Each structure stands twice: as structure tokens, then as C-alpha cells.
């Protein structure tokens, strides 16, 4: 009877398992539900289970700023650590408080700050020093009715709002004027775990992106170079929000000192360092914090653009560099077409970016134009016919090409622009994103700039790690301007050569071909400049030949490329060409 009992027991367990299996989808799959009016929308069950009450809290603190609520409020955190709460929420205190010091208002907060307000802001009435004041007390929501925030005079934060709260620096008129800032986002429904924070600019707080969408396979794994900083150091650069909604150079006053650099050269440098660190040989887990913070920066910058900030970063000395790559990078990693294709920033597209507006290829109009540049510390040098198609830089070229100056000492050329661009330009090369960037002149000018500036000099690169990365890896990606590329096809006792290059060569240049094997060494010189093909004849089949092509100017080589080929009289599947 014992075997029969075991059989009955097994059958009972099998039936119970089938019953459980039939009911299992209710436990693991979010079923379509009708959302009743005045109820919370259904949230993705993979992230937040509606059956589990959200945590509540009466006070939240971040980056030295504390928000106090009138009653316990449901809250959570975005992927980068910033807080969200379910609104509407009543805020009775923000610490440190926005207060008056004489006639000055400090420590202000703004809802959904927008570039459409221009330089007008509600953070600090001493902002901009002698260039202000551009302060509107009504924009400082930390003092409702222009009175101290309290339980009797609270701030009601509705859903669909980002509260950007700031702490001022003591010195009035300082640049920057703010010490730090933090963002509290008020939502109508909980954000799924892993959500990126919606941009602080504008009133659209739709949760569109999640860390689960990141295509981490697109990141390279390059060996580190000299002067590589620690991941923790670079993570800290992107830990706090970069507040960047005030247009042009006045924006430097409202860049919080503890959150971000105030000047475009340093902004571009930090953007480049962060971009390159993500392509070093760290594990995906080690890269994750930096990756999330960096993508969040891109989303915030795109939010500024999308809310009226198309002209926030025009070409203007060293102020406006570095904002484009985080946007393009976020688009690549999240597969978002709008961010990937934000377009050329040189005035031919819809958004201005400093590095695009300052770089161009010399056109006939530039050669014909009479220029009137700022000659501080320099002299005027006009463009010549031989400069046609040269990748070049102009301080405000897209807006005022008359201010261009060919002279290498042109003001702001060496101090504050391309010496900070190498990091994100190289990162774009690594990710094969030059076409997405859609402004080739920047890439070719950066090659030219790095070739002309002395290695190790701060005018070549503002950061040693970035310079080491450029010198180590730039040659691995795409042609380096002017980019000579030699190609060959082996044939019976001959090698057919063709070559191409990117950029413009002097009209007086000539070509020289040198080739040798174990038994012969021959040089063919004075090949005229328009030539792009040549056939070597009388060669020995099945013997390796090393062929070098040089571009010469006044008999001195300035471009070169080399390959090895083996002539053959047979159609064979052998490696007959070596680079």
C-alpha cells in the first residue's frame, strides 16, 4: 500500500501545482486595469507594486538643502538619487531659508526655471553684480507673497513641477553667486524604480526614460592612460544638478560652485573627462554611477533646449562650450532620435552650440571679406586663396564672421576653447558619432589644433588625462585631418595604387612614392598634385613590397601613409595587403 500512497500524494501535488500555475500570471504580470477618477494611475509592477504602500516622510534633505512638508508625504528617488514626492505637496520650510540681508534676497527657489525668462531669476537679488539686477521676487517661490515661508504662509507645489532650491554665496555679485542647488520633483504618480528625473526646465514631468533602456554595450573598454583620475573623482563632478538655464555668458553667475564649473572651458573639460572615463576598461557595474549621472546631465541640457533655450549657448569666447555632447550621448545610449539628431549648432540648424558656431571651413566669402577682429594681444592676418577649405576657428563666426582672424594668436583661440574640446571630440570618434554630430568642421579643426599646439602645453589641452587619451587613441578612429589614406590592389607583376585625403592641401604640393622589397628600392618623385592614382609595374609576383606615399611641400614630407602588398598572377584568397 505504501507505493499507492506515494502515487496519490504525488498526484495531489501535481494538481495543486497546476492550480497554482493557472493563477501565477496574477502575481507576476501587470494586468490591464481601469483607472478610476481621483485614483493613482497603475504603475509598472516590475518597479513599484501598488499593493505596497509607498514610504512617507515629513522632511527631505539633499546637498545641504532641506524641504519640510506639512504632513507625511509619499516619496522616492530617481536613478541619480534626486528625490520625488507625490503632489500636490505643502511645503512649510526650506532650509536654509530664503531671507533678506538688507535689501538683498538670498537662497531663493524657482519652479520649472525656463530660459524664456532670459537672465531674470529668483535665486539671489545680487546676481550678476554690476551687470544686474535681473531679479524678480515673484520667481522666488521660497518666499510666497514675498514673505518668509512658514506653516501660515506655505508653498503649495503642484504635480508637474520641479522645485530648484539654491544656497547663495555670502559675497554679493560674486561669480558664481550660488554655492549649491538641489531639485525636488513633484509628480502625480510614483516614478518606476530606475527612472531618470525629468528635466528641471519646463512643466512637462513625464517619466520617459529608465536605466533599463541604456545600451551599455556601446561603451568601449580602453586601457587607462597616464593621469587617469579615479572614478569617484569624476562621479562627483556630475553628482549634483548642473543649473544652466540662463543664456550666454551671464549663466556663469548662476552655475552653483559645488555643482559645476562656472566657465565654459572648465565645463567642456569636465564633459570630456566624463565622456572618456566611460570608455575605459572598467566593469559595467563600476561605470554605472557615472553613466547614470552623465545621461541625466544630457537630459537636463536637452530640457533647457526644448523649453526655449535654442540660443542659450551661442559662440562667444570661452563661455558656451561643452553642452552638445551630453545631449547626443544620452540620445545614443537611450536610442532617442531627437537627442541624437539635435543637429548642427552653427546657425544652420535650430540649436546653437558654441563649439559648432566657432568652427568652419574657410570659404571664398571669408577670403574676400575684410575682417575687423578684436586685436587684444594679437594682430590681423587675412585669409588667402591657399586657405580655401581650411578647418578654422572664429570667436563668434556664425554670428559675426567679420570678427574672424587667421592669426593663431587670435583672442580666445588658444586660452579657452579648443584646448577644452579634445575629450568630447575623441569620445564622439570612439562612438562613431561624427555623422550624428553633423558638423565636421569641429572634428577637423580639433585635429589641426592638436597637431599645431605643443604637447604638454596648457594651450594644447587643459587637462593632462584628456591629452594622454587623445595622443594614445585618436589615431585609432577615423582619418586624422588632413587624413591621407593609401590603398592598393595587387595584380600580375604590378600594384595599382589610389589615395584620398580629408582636408585641403597646398596647391604647390607634389607626391612621392617609395617602394622596396628584399631586392629593390625605388623612389618616384615629382608626381603632380592633382594625381590620385598610380600603377607600379615590372614587379615580381609573390614578393612583398612596402609602398610609402608622401605629400611634399618644398621637398619636405608633411603627410605619409604606408602599406605592404604582394603582386600575383592568380586569383587567390590570401592576405595580399597589409597596413
Secondary structure as GFF3:
##gff-version 3
##sequence-region A 1 579
A	DSSP	alpha_helix	2	28	.	.	.	ID=ss1
A	DSSP	beta_strand	56	62	.	.	.	ID=ss2
A	DSSP	beta_strand	65	77	.	.	.	ID=ss3
A	DSSP	beta_strand	83	86	.	.	.	ID=ss4
A	DSSP	beta_strand	89	95	.	.	.	ID=ss5
A	DSSP	beta_strand	99	101	.	.	.	ID=ss6
A	DSSP	beta_strand	104	106	.	.	.	ID=ss7
A	DSSP	beta_strand	109	111	.	.	.	ID=ss8
A	DSSP	three_ten_helix	115	117	.	.	.	ID=ss9
A	DSSP	three_ten_helix	129	131	.	.	.	ID=ss10
A	DSSP	three_ten_helix	137	139	.	.	.	ID=ss11
A	DSSP	three_ten_helix	144	146	.	.	.	ID=ss12
A	DSSP	beta_strand	155	157	.	.	.	ID=ss13
A	DSSP	beta_strand	161	168	.	.	.	ID=ss14
A	DSSP	beta_strand	178	187	.	.	.	ID=ss15
A	DSSP	three_ten_helix	211	213	.	.	.	ID=ss16
A	DSSP	three_ten_helix	216	218	.	.	.	ID=ss17
A	DSSP	alpha_helix	231	237	.	.	.	ID=ss18
A	DSSP	three_ten_helix	248	254	.	.	.	ID=ss19
A	DSSP	alpha_helix	264	277	.	.	.	ID=ss20
A	DSSP	alpha_helix	284	306	.	.	.	ID=ss21
A	DSSP	alpha_helix	323	334	.	.	.	ID=ss22
A	DSSP	alpha_helix	337	340	.	.	.	ID=ss23
A	DSSP	alpha_helix	354	357	.	.	.	ID=ss24
A	DSSP	beta_strand	359	361	.	.	.	ID=ss25
A	DSSP	alpha_helix	364	368	.	.	.	ID=ss26
A	DSSP	three_ten_helix	385	387	.	.	.	ID=ss27
A	DSSP	beta_strand	391	393	.	.	.	ID=ss28
A	DSSP	three_ten_helix	401	403	.	.	.	ID=ss29
A	DSSP	three_ten_helix	418	420	.	.	.	ID=ss30
A	DSSP	alpha_helix	422	430	.	.	.	ID=ss31
A	DSSP	alpha_helix	434	437	.	.	.	ID=ss32
A	DSSP	alpha_helix	440	452	.	.	.	ID=ss33
A	DSSP	alpha_helix	464	473	.	.	.	ID=ss34
A	DSSP	three_ten_helix	474	476	.	.	.	ID=ss35
A	DSSP	beta_strand	482	491	.	.	.	ID=ss36
A	DSSP	beta_strand	494	502	.	.	.	ID=ss37
A	DSSP	beta_strand	510	516	.	.	.	ID=ss38
A	DSSP	beta_strand	521	527	.	.	.	ID=ss39
A	DSSP	beta_strand	533	536	.	.	.	ID=ss40
A	DSSP	beta_strand	544	553	.	.	.	ID=ss41
A	DSSP	beta_strand	556	566	.	.	.	ID=ss42
A	DSSP	beta_strand	577	578	.	.	.	ID=ss43
###
